[in-house]
Amino acid sequence: MFVSPMLLQKVDKPFDDESYITELKLDGIRLILSKIDSKVRLYTRHNNDVTAKFPELLTIDIPDSTVLDGEILVTDQTGKPDFEAMMSRFMSKRNVIENGTLSYVVFDVIQYKGKSVTRLPLIDRKQLLEEIISQDTSLIAKVKYIEGHGSAYFDLVQKQGLEGIVLKRKDSRYEVGKRSQAWLKVINYQYEDVCITGLRKGEFGLLLSFLDGKPAGLMEFMPPAERKSLYQQQRIVSEDEKFNFIEPFKCRVKYRNLTKTGLLRIPSFVEW
């Protein structure tokens, strides 16, 4: 049973408010897990059935006619989420992880024992999760949360190099398929000065390099006005099948983290 998940709004800064709970933003893949007629099914947020990719979860012990919302993660030996390892496992046909632990971390319940609980306040749904998952294991666990203290929590996330935090109103209902101001995310962005060195042919994309000339990856996020300015001023010096290479333009970007190959993960334009 698929339910379109409730989505987060982005805010720039954390805040302290006791009417909110604070959670770690999990760096994995969003999955809706349903157990109907004793059969577990798994769906991405876009309603792709990925049950066959995670056979480990097919025998989890939760009540029948229950639908959960959570994130599937791979954690490394230090316990930190490893997004690249998660994507490698997700794309693999062998369903194996070379180094790391697969976990489904649950942060909400949408249906419990055949009844929709979306109209219950979030804090009450959290209590239901205590009944559904009475004991956390390495395979399935509940996300930890605190009340308020968003600023201090975000400071810790920055020091640990984690993805960010989520702030949710305690009284929020589960708004199926909606992006709500009741759920907010604060991303722990990193910043870097880079050069734009190429324009992808076809679909928009900008080839980046670090200031020392090493490849920095591909940027697909730039405001329309800045994109127009770049195209008006760029000067093509060479090309291949995929890119027009241009005289470099220096800019600042923000990004999630560096990949294992040293490229910027999801870079987006900040300023020239």
N, C-alpha and C positions, 0 to 999 in steps of 0.2 A: 504493500500500500504506500503510494507516494503522496507526500504532502509538501507543497512548495514552501521552503523555509523562510522564516523572518530574517530580514537583512539589516546590516548595520549602517548607520550614518557616520561619516568621518568628521572628527573635530581636530583642531590643531594642538590643543593643550589639555592636559589632565586637570581635574579639579577635585575638591573635597566636598562631599555632600552625603550625609548619612541616609538620605532617601534613595541612594544608589548602592549597588554592590559592585565590587571590582574584581575582575577575573583576568588571568593571563590570556592574551590573544594567542591562540594555538596555531602553529605554523604547519598545517597539514592540508587535508582535503575534506571539505564539508560532506558529511554523509547522513542521510536519513535512514535509520534502521527500523524496520517493522517486523514484528512477529505476529503473523496471522495464521490461524489454523495450524499452529505449531511449526510453521515454516518461516525462517528468517529471510528477508529480502533487503538488499542494500541499494540505495539510489543516490546519485550525485544531486547537487542543487538544481541541475538542469534536467532532471528526470531520466538520466541514463542508468539502466539497471546494471550494476557492477557486482552483483552477488557472487558470480563465479571467480572474481579476482581475489576474494578474501574468504576462503573456506574456513579459516580459523574461527570466524565469527558465527558460523552457522549453527553451533551447538551451545551458544551462550545461554545461561540460565536466567531468563527474565519471564514475567507473566505473559501468557498468551494475550493477543489482541492489544498489544502495546506498541507505540510508535515513539522512537527517541530521535533527538537531534544532537549531533556531535561532530567530532573531527577525528579522522583516522590519521595517525602519526607514525613515523618511525623515529625513535630516539637513539642517539649514539651512546657510546660507553660512559659519557659523563652525564647522561640523562637529558641532554638538550635535543629539541626537535631537529631533525635533519631533513629539510624539504627535498633536497636533491635525491636522497636515498628513498624518500617516500614516492617521488615521481618515477624513479627507476623501478621500484616495486610495482607501481600502478601500471606502468607500460609493459612490464615483463609478462611473458606467457608462462613462466615457470613458477610464479608465485613464491619466490624465495628472496631473502634479504641476506646480502653478504655479511654485513656488519650492522647490527642494530636490532631494536625490538619493536614489533608492531603492536600498537595499542589503539583501541577505540575509546576516546575520552568524551563523555557525555556531559552536555551542559543544560539540556532541557528535555521535557517530556510533552508530547503533543496529544497522545491518546494513551489511556491507562485502563486495562481490562475492558476494552470495547467502548469506553466513554471518552469523548473529547474533553480535554482539560484546558483548552486554549483560553478560556475566559477566566480561569483562576489567576490570581496575582502570581508573579514570578516567584516570590519567596515561598508561596504554598506549593508551587510546582517543584521547587528545590527540595521540599520536605518529602514529596512523593518519590523523588529520585533516591532518597535515603532508603525507602522501602523496596524500590525496584532493584537497586544495586546496593545491597546491605553491606557488602565487603568489596573494596576495590582490589583488583588483581592487575597483573601486568598486561592482560589482554583487554579488560574493560574496566573503566574507572570513571568516577565523577570528577569534573573540574573543581578545583579548590577556589573559594572566593572569600572575600572579606567585605565588611560593611564600611563604605566610605574610603577614606585614605587613598584616593586616586593618585595624588601627587607623589606621595612617598613610594607607592607601589611602582609608579612609572620610573622613578629614580633608580630603583633596584633593577628594573627591566633594562634600563640603559646600561647600567654597570655590567650586567650579565650578557649584553649583546643579544637580547631576545627581541621578538618581533614587535611587541607592543602590549597594550592593555585594552580591555573592554569594560565600559561602564554601563550598567543596566538599572533602570528604575525598579525598585523592589515591587511596586504595585503594577508593573507592566503586564498586560495580557500578551499572549502569543499571537501576533498579527500575521496570519498565513500569507505568504507571498508578497509582503510589503517591506519597504525600507522605512524604518521607524526612528523618530527622534528619541524614543524611549531606550534604544540600544545604540551606544556610541563607541567608536573605536578611535584609539590614539596610536598611530604608527610610530615606531622608533626609527625614524629615517636617519640615514647617514648622508653626508654631503661631500661632493667632490667637484673640483674644477677639471674639465675635460675639453677636448676638441672635437667638433663635428667634422668628419673627414669624407663622408660619402652620403649619397641619397639613394635609397633603395628604389629600384624600378618597380612600377606597379603599386602595390600596397605601400602606404606611407611607412617609412622607417629611416632612421638616421644612424649611420655608422659612427661609432665613437672611438676615440683613443685617449689614453692618459697623456699627461703633458710630457712624459718621457718617450712617447711614441708607441707604447705597447697597446694592443687592442683592449678596449674597455666594454665592448658589447654593442647592442642595438637598442636605440631609444624609439619607442612608438608613441610616446605621450608628449605633446607640445601644444600650447594654446594656438588657436587659429591665427591670431594676429602675428605671433612670433614666427609661425610657420610661413605666413605670407612674406614677412620681412626677409626670412632666410632665402626663399625661392627668388625674391627680387634681386638679392645681392650676390648669390652664389655664382662661382665661376668654375665650370667643369674643366678639369685638367686631364682626365683619362676616364676609361670605363671598362667594365667587363659585362658578363651576361646578367648579373644581378644588381650592380651598383654603378652610379655615376660618381666618380671621385672628384672632390672639390678642394679648392684652397681652404685650409682649416679656419673654422670659426670657434673661438673660445667661449665656453659658457659654464655655468654651474648647474649641476643636476642633483637630485635627491634619489636615493635608492634604498632597497631593503637591507641588503648585505652583499658581500662578495661570494660568487660561486666558488666551487672547489678549483676551477680553472682560472680564477682571478678576474672574472668579468663582473660587471655591475648587474645585480638582479633587479629587474623592473625599474630602470632609470626613467625619470621624468624631468622635464625642463623646469628650472627655477628662475634663472635670469642670465642675461648676457654678461 
